[in-house]
């Protein structure tokens, strides 16, 4: 029997606020355990939560970016369950009336096929604390610094049918929240993570199978591997006559397996009810319109513009628009390059990316700024330097932070473009290699490359390669 996987993701995106959703405590990462948990975060007697206005703004921006409906009125609810890292015994979330309803996002699959995934809802909630197991022998530590950190939970429709589709959807959401500036997307720190709901059904059937939920996946690689393992596991269980039970699972990356954590709760198990300490969120149409006016250019729009405006390939546009910082760098470099966008794209995706990766740097920390790279590219385009010499100059710029024109002047790296000077070099090489001339004229065309290399070596790489080829060809064919 053929099987069809059905996958839905619940993405938890930590909102990029300085303080928590209901208190003034810091959301900074890496503080000593339990130093950023206020009385409000802990739910101590006599305290009341106060909503951080910034999280509403961020949620509305996200909703508008995916074409969702923004609720004019939404409420917070208490989601009741016991867990050691949930200090209040409940989590403040949204249930019946979320702030964002509906919406959709375009994903690009590995075969370049485009698919639209519908979003069910996105709602605001507070994060729980963190249970720490590895530093304790036969016990668990509780760090409540994260308690109360603002999250936007983004729930997809179950419309993905492979692990690859799920990863493509997660990547698209990761890109979007970073473009909007509402989340830093740092998956290692837990700022962007997901729960995956996975089921299988016979191919062609419409009824959903029993699903399992894999919790807290915090890398694209783990998402793909965990979902694929769970798909294979469920198919094997069913084909061997077993049943799938609705459970919550953890993915063990070391063993590459999913393990049952607990039985999966339904909504009624959490006994949701409106939080009596928080007023409804009321959002006017004027506010929504003002947020719409502040939306940045979104990834899909930027990709299309880069192809149309800069004549880039769709592949180059995809790479450059992956990150808003990279896209901004490209446009600034192009502006300084005297109109050479495609050459700028090649240098960014080639030399610059290689240097950033080797130094483990983000593009914002690049020692070679966009204006400096643009000038370097313009010097290649106007034949001041050759592409080979440009790589040497780039290395110096990376190490010293110097301007390309200063490096060219100091090291005397201007390209030789004078025909008579290059012709003299050609004559010298030919005079020194009579045997190779005979080989070339006897039909060994590959010898031509030897001559080009000798001329470039004699000029210390400064001769214009096109002119070298042209003058050599004319001289040898006479």
VEXSEDREN-367961 format. One record per residue (C-alpha): x, y, z; chain; residue number from 1; residue in one letter. Coordinates in steps of 0.5 Angstrom, whole numbers. Layout:
% residues N
X:Y:Z:A:NUM:a
...
//
This chain:
% residues 478
0:0:0:A:1:x
2:7:-1:A:2:x
2:12:4:A:3:x
1:20:4:A:4:x
4:23:10:A:5:x
0:29:13:A:6:x
4:35:17:A:7:x
3:41:20:A:8:x
8:45:24:A:9:x
7:50:30:A:10:x
12:55:30:A:11:x
14:59:36:A:12:x
18:65:34:A:13:x
20:69:40:A:14:x
19:76:39:A:15:x
25:81:39:A:16:x
23:86:45:A:17:x
27:88:50:A:18:x
22:86:56:A:19:x
17:81:57:A:20:x
10:80:55:A:21:x
7:82:61:A:22:x
13:85:66:A:23:x
19:89:65:A:24:x
24:84:66:A:25:x
29:83:61:A:26:x
29:78:55:A:27:x
37:78:54:A:28:x
40:71:53:A:29:x
45:68:57:A:30:x
44:71:64:A:31:x
45:67:70:A:32:x
40:62:72:A:33:x
34:65:75:A:34:x
36:73:75:A:35:x
31:75:70:A:36:x
25:72:73:A:37:x
20:78:76:A:38:x
15:77:81:A:39:x
10:78:75:A:40:x
13:72:71:A:41:x
13:68:77:A:42:x
6:69:79:A:43:x
7:71:86:A:44:x
1:74:90:A:45:x
-1:81:89:A:46:x
2:82:82:A:47:x
-2:83:76:A:48:x
1:83:69:A:49:x
1:89:64:A:50:x
1:87:56:A:51:x
7:90:53:A:52:x
5:94:47:A:53:x
10:92:42:A:54:x
8:85:42:A:55:x
2:87:39:A:56:x
5:91:34:A:57:x
9:85:32:A:58:x
4:81:31:A:59:x
0:85:27:A:60:x
6:86:22:A:61:x
6:79:22:A:62:x
-1:78:20:A:63:x
-1:83:15:A:64:x
5:80:12:A:65:x
2:74:11:A:66:x
-5:77:8:A:67:x
-9:75:15:A:68:x
-15:78:18:A:69:x
-13:82:24:A:70:x
-18:81:30:A:71:x
-21:88:32:A:72:x
-22:84:39:A:73:x
-18:79:42:A:74:x
-17:76:49:A:75:x
-12:72:53:A:76:x
-14:66:56:A:77:x
-10:61:61:A:78:x
-8:55:59:A:79:x
-8:50:65:A:80:x
-3:45:66:A:81:x
3:43:71:A:82:x
10:42:69:A:83:x
16:44:74:A:84:x
18:50:69:A:85:x
11:53:69:A:86:x
11:57:76:A:87:x
4:60:76:A:88:x
1:53:74:A:89:x
-2:56:68:A:90:x
1:59:61:A:91:x
-2:66:59:A:92:x
-4:64:51:A:93:x
-10:66:46:A:94:x
-15:60:45:A:95:x
-22:62:42:A:96:x
-20:69:39:A:97:x
-13:70:37:A:98:x
-10:76:34:A:99:x
-9:73:27:A:100:x
-13:69:24:A:101:x
-12:66:17:A:102:x
-7:68:12:A:103:x
-2:64:7:A:104:x
5:64:5:A:105:x
9:61:-1:A:106:x
14:56:-1:A:107:x
19:54:-6:A:108:x
21:46:-6:A:109:x
28:43:-7:A:110:x
25:42:-15:A:111:x
24:50:-15:A:112:x
16:48:-15:A:113:x
12:53:-12:A:114:x
7:51:-6:A:115:x
2:55:-2:A:116:x
1:53:5:A:117:x
-5:56:9:A:118:x
-4:59:16:A:119:x
-9:57:21:A:120:x
-8:62:26:A:121:x
-2:66:30:A:122:x
-3:68:37:A:123:x
1:71:43:A:124:x
3:67:49:A:125:x
8:67:54:A:126:x
14:62:54:A:127:x
15:57:60:A:128:x
22:56:64:A:129:x
27:51:62:A:130:x
28:45:65:A:131:x
36:43:65:A:132:x
38:36:66:A:133:x
45:35:64:A:134:x
48:39:69:A:135:x
45:35:75:A:136:x
46:28:77:A:137:x
39:24:78:A:138:x
36:31:79:A:139:x
33:37:75:A:140:x
35:44:75:A:141:x
30:50:73:A:142:x
32:56:70:A:143:x
26:61:70:A:144:x
29:67:66:A:145:x
25:65:60:A:146:x
19:65:63:A:147:x
14:70:61:A:148:x
18:71:54:A:149:x
14:74:49:A:150:x
12:68:43:A:151:x
8:69:37:A:152:x
6:62:36:A:153:x
4:60:28:A:154:x
0:54:27:A:155:x
0:52:20:A:156:x
-6:48:16:A:157:x
-4:40:15:A:158:x
-2:41:8:A:159:x
5:39:8:A:160:x
6:32:5:A:161:x
14:31:6:A:162:x
19:32:11:A:163:x
22:37:5:A:164:x
16:41:5:A:165:x
16:42:12:A:166:x
23:45:12:A:167:x
21:49:6:A:168:x
15:52:10:A:169:x
20:53:16:A:170:x
25:56:12:A:171:x
20:61:9:A:172:x
17:63:16:A:173:x
24:64:19:A:174:x
26:69:13:A:175:x
19:73:14:A:176:x
20:74:21:A:177:x
27:76:20:A:178:x
25:81:15:A:179:x
20:84:19:A:180:x
25:85:25:A:181:x
20:81:30:A:182:x
25:76:31:A:183:x
32:75:31:A:184:x
31:67:28:A:185:x
37:65:33:A:186:x
35:57:33:A:187:x
41:55:37:A:188:x
38:60:43:A:189:x
31:57:42:A:190:x
28:64:39:A:191:x
25:60:33:A:192:x
23:53:34:A:193:x
17:48:32:A:194:x
13:43:34:A:195:x
11:38:28:A:196:x
4:34:28:A:197:x
5:28:24:A:198:x
0:23:21:A:199:x
0:18:15:A:200:x
-6:16:11:A:201:x
-7:11:5:A:202:x
-6:15:-1:A:203:x
-12:18:-4:A:204:x
-16:18:2:A:205:x
-18:25:5:A:206:x
-19:22:13:A:207:x
-13:24:17:A:208:x
-10:19:21:A:209:x
-8:19:28:A:210:x
-3:24:29:A:211:x
3:25:34:A:212:x
7:31:36:A:213:x
14:32:36:A:214:x
16:37:41:A:215:x
22:43:41:A:216:x
25:42:34:A:217:x
30:48:34:A:218:x
34:46:27:A:219:x
32:45:20:A:220:x
36:39:20:A:221:x
33:36:26:A:222:x
26:38:23:A:223:x
27:34:17:A:224:x
30:28:20:A:225:x
25:28:26:A:226:x
19:28:21:A:227:x
22:23:16:A:228:x
24:18:22:A:229:x
17:19:25:A:230:x
13:18:18:A:231:x
17:11:17:A:232:x
16:9:24:A:233:x
8:10:23:A:234:x
8:6:17:A:235:x
12:1:20:A:236:x
7:0:26:A:237:x
1:0:21:A:238:x
3:-5:16:A:239:x
5:-9:22:A:240:x
-2:-9:25:A:241:x
-1:-4:30:A:242:x
-4:2:32:A:243:x
-2:10:32:A:244:x
-3:13:39:A:245:x
-4:20:40:A:246:x
2:22:44:A:247:x
7:28:45:A:248:x
14:25:43:A:249:x
22:28:43:A:250:x
27:27:38:A:251:x
33:24:40:A:252:x
39:27:35:A:253:x
44:23:38:A:254:x
40:16:37:A:255:x
36:19:31:A:256:x
30:17:33:A:257:x
23:19:36:A:258:x
21:17:43:A:259:x
14:18:47:A:260:x
14:23:52:A:261:x
7:23:55:A:262:x
0:22:52:A:263:x
-2:28:48:A:264:x
-7:33:51:A:265:x
-13:36:47:A:266:x
-16:43:48:A:267:x
-21:41:53:A:268:x
-15:38:58:A:269:x
-12:45:59:A:270:x
-19:48:61:A:271:x
-18:54:58:A:272:x
-22:60:60:A:273:x
-21:68:59:A:274:x
-15:71:64:A:275:x
-19:75:69:A:276:x
-13:80:70:A:277:x
-12:82:63:A:278:x
-17:86:59:A:279:x
-19:85:51:A:280:x
-14:87:46:A:281:x
-18:92:42:A:282:x
-15:94:35:A:283:x
-18:99:31:A:284:x
-18:99:23:A:285:x
-14:106:23:A:286:x
-8:102:27:A:287:x
-8:96:22:A:288:x
-8:101:17:A:289:x
-2:105:20:A:290:x
2:98:21:A:291:x
0:96:14:A:292:x
4:103:11:A:293:x
10:101:15:A:294:x
11:94:12:A:295:x
18:93:9:A:296:x
19:90:2:A:297:x
18:83:3:A:298:x
22:77:1:A:299:x
18:75:-5:A:300:x
17:82:-7:A:301:x
24:83:-7:A:302:x
26:77:-11:A:303:x
22:79:-16:A:304:x
25:86:-16:A:305:x
32:84:-16:A:306:x
30:80:-23:A:307:x
27:86:-26:A:308:x
31:91:-24:A:309:x
38:88:-24:A:310:x
37:83:-29:A:311:x
39:78:-24:A:312:x
38:70:-25:A:313:x
32:68:-21:A:314:x
37:63:-17:A:315:x
42:69:-15:A:316:x
36:73:-13:A:317:x
34:67:-9:A:318:x
41:67:-5:A:319:x
41:75:-4:A:320:x
34:75:-2:A:321:x
35:70:3:A:322:x
37:75:9:A:323:x
35:82:9:A:324:x
42:84:11:A:325:x
45:81:5:A:326:x
40:84:0:A:327:x
41:91:3:A:328:x
49:90:2:A:329:x
48:88:-5:A:330:x
44:94:-7:A:331:x
49:99:-3:A:332:x
55:95:-7:A:333:x
51:96:-13:A:334:x
50:103:-12:A:335:x
57:104:-11:A:336:x
59:100:-17:A:337:x
58:104:-23:A:338:x
52:100:-25:A:339:x
55:93:-25:A:340:x
50:89:-21:A:341:x
51:82:-24:A:342:x
58:83:-22:A:343:x
57:85:-15:A:344:x
52:79:-14:A:345:x
58:74:-17:A:346:x
63:77:-12:A:347:x
58:77:-6:A:348:x
56:70:-7:A:349:x
63:68:-8:A:350:x
69:71:-5:A:351:x
65:75:0:A:352:x
61:69:3:A:353:x
67:65:3:A:354:x
71:70:7:A:355:x
65:70:12:A:356:x
64:63:13:A:357:x
71:62:14:A:358:x
71:67:19:A:359:x
64:65:22:A:360:x
62:72:21:A:361:x
55:75:19:A:362:x
55:80:13:A:363:x
53:86:18:A:364:x
60:85:21:A:365:x
64:84:15:A:366:x
71:88:15:A:367:x
69:90:7:A:368:x
63:94:7:A:369:x
58:94:1:A:370:x
61:101:-2:A:371:x
68:98:-2:A:372:x
66:92:-5:A:373:x
62:96:-10:A:374:x
68:100:-12:A:375:x
73:94:-13:A:376:x
68:91:-17:A:377:x
68:98:-21:A:378:x
75:97:-22:A:379:x
75:91:-25:A:380:x
69:93:-30:A:381:x
73:99:-32:A:382:x
79:95:-33:A:383:x
83:98:-28:A:384:x
85:91:-25:A:385:x
84:84:-27:A:386:x
79:79:-24:A:387:x
85:75:-21:A:388:x
89:82:-18:A:389:x
82:84:-15:A:390:x
82:77:-11:A:391:x
89:79:-8:A:392:x
86:86:-7:A:393:x
80:83:-3:A:394:x
84:79:1:A:395:x
88:86:3:A:396:x
82:89:4:A:397:x
79:84:9:A:398:x
85:84:13:A:399:x
86:91:14:A:400:x
80:95:12:A:401:x
83:99:7:A:402:x
80:102:1:A:403:x
81:99:-6:A:404:x
84:105:-9:A:405:x
89:106:-4:A:406:x
91:98:-4:A:407:x
91:99:-12:A:408:x
96:105:-11:A:409:x
100:103:-6:A:410:x
102:96:-9:A:411:x
102:99:-16:A:412:x
97:94:-18:A:413:x
94:98:-24:A:414:x
92:93:-30:A:415:x
97:94:-36:A:416:x
92:96:-42:A:417:x
97:99:-47:A:418:x
97:95:-53:A:419:x
104:96:-55:A:420:x
107:94:-48:A:421:x
103:88:-48:A:422:x
106:86:-55:A:423:x
113:87:-52:A:424:x
111:82:-47:A:425:x
108:77:-52:A:426:x
114:78:-56:A:427:x
119:76:-51:A:428:x
115:70:-49:A:429:x
115:68:-56:A:430:x
122:69:-57:A:431:x
124:65:-51:A:432:x
119:59:-53:A:433:x
121:57:-60:A:434:x
119:50:-59:A:435:x
112:51:-57:A:436:x
111:56:-63:A:437:x
112:50:-67:A:438:x
108:45:-63:A:439:x
102:50:-64:A:440:x
103:51:-71:A:441:x
103:44:-72:A:442:x
96:43:-69:A:443:x
97:43:-61:A:444:x
92:48:-59:A:445:x
93:47:-52:A:446:x
100:50:-52:A:447:x
96:57:-53:A:448:x
94:57:-46:A:449:x
101:56:-44:A:450:x
103:62:-48:A:451:x
98:66:-44:A:452:x
100:64:-38:A:453:x
107:66:-39:A:454:x
105:73:-41:A:455:x
101:74:-35:A:456:x
107:71:-31:A:457:x
111:76:-34:A:458:x
107:82:-33:A:459:x
106:79:-25:A:460:x
98:78:-27:A:461:x
97:86:-29:A:462:x
96:85:-37:A:463:x
89:85:-39:A:464:x
87:78:-41:A:465:x
83:79:-47:A:466:x
88:84:-50:A:467:x
93:78:-48:A:468:x
89:73:-52:A:469:x
88:78:-58:A:470:x
95:80:-59:A:471:x
98:73:-58:A:472:x
93:70:-63:A:473:x
94:75:-68:A:474:x
102:74:-67:A:475:x
102:66:-67:A:476:x
97:66:-73:A:477:x
101:70:-78:A:478:x
//
